Amino acid sequence: MTQAQLADKSGVPQTTISGIENDGKIPGYMNAWKLANALGIDMNEFLPREVKN
């Protein structure tokens, strides 16, 4: 899936997805939830260990 396709499916802007993927930015709670739902995975996959605890 491309970033553009994920953006369409999740409602998260492609620029935000690019920042997460390429720059290591940490998504906010809502964006992590939207991306996880679009990908069919657990939201915690997007959050680093420090944020989860």
N, C-alpha and C positions, 0 to 999 in steps of 0.2 A: 504494500500500500504506500502510495506517495504521501508526502506531507500535505499536499493540496487535497487529496482524497480523504485523509484523516481529518483535516480541517472541516471539510464539508460534512463528514459523518458525525463529528463531535461538536461542532459549533465553536471550537477553539481556533482563534486566528492562526493562519499558517506561520506568521512571524513568531508567534509564541512557541509553536511546535518546533520551529527551527532553532530558537534560543535554547530550548530544552535539549534537543538532540545534538546540536553543534557546539553550544557554548556552556553546557552543563548547568544551565539555570534550573532552579527548583520551582516546579509549578505550584501555584496556590492550590488550596484544598478543592475549590470548585473546578478548576481546570484539570486537576488530577482525576477527579471523579468523572468528568465528562470524557476524558481520554480513555480511562479504564473501561467505562461502559461501551465506548465505541470499539475498543479492541477486545472486549470480552474477558478482561483480566481483573485481578484485585487491585484496587486503587493504591495499596501500599507498595506496589511495584514501582511507582513513580516517586516515592518519597525516600530520601536517604535515612539511614538508621537514626541519626541525631534528631530528625524531625518526628519520626515514629514514636520515639520514647518520651 
